[in-house]
């Protein structure tokens, strides 16, 4: 069986690069509380994205007690004006393949509630975690906590592999 192919296409126009948001951008203070350090088996990543870039991670929940993949998103500055889109796309098992779940942060803030992609019963699962700037503000740092949880909400064994870094 052939592996699925995921294609991400972006249409850019000159107007996007001359928008007032690019010309008037200045450093702002954070718009809310930041995040605490990761605990346990959670993976906490700090990275950056440009206005039209996409970062992709593969999440493999390997524990037999796995129920959900989880991601959150925080704007880490320096401009604190960016809305990030964090999306999970199910790969396996077949019951979640192609299913999606997404979360957005408020500009300059964190969405620590994040988003979950869950299967109906316990067992291993895998998903892609995709991060992009939703408002295309320009280069900005972000952080994300990537985790797998059991039915009680506790972290379980998993691996995270970065597949695309822009």
Steps between C-alpha positions, in 0.01 A plus 500: 500500500634840408559757776268805491641825366418831664530810286487851646445775244514874563392774262691822557429843363701821502228655717588260783854636517399865488223481758504766774568230762850456358577872487361585846630201694669575832597305809208458744487359854357147538120504505452247779675259732770279351541131545650294778776247439401160360469219750529124455499352152369811322709649218538879507638659181608860436532604136427782258289547190492755220176643367438218251700215654371171638662271760392135512562240773403133501351386830495127578306399810654158564341402831220242498307737728524795256172675428584852371774708340522854640666826389484860620647825364663816643629817335850542650578842348686716434211686332215326686254573217461159338204264485628145453296206372581165662343200327503124554435271202436133578714236326426174686286310588254507213226636732684838528681504165438837335312639801619840622490713809632855528567782744590867466660736750398864545761734349800514731360244746487129581227245446600244763165319465625397158329234297456124527461231232360188662418145399194318631687227686843464659795414278789648305432790265696740282436848367668795336526821705504800265582858601459816291440872542130564445521878469832501305646772724864416420781311672410403859605245762257242636492214746289187504447219743447171314370206700303176496242441772306207640127506579573658841699782335844384614804505272594164346799379295545664161755628253508828307701545180531828312416438133511855361677807637448830319 
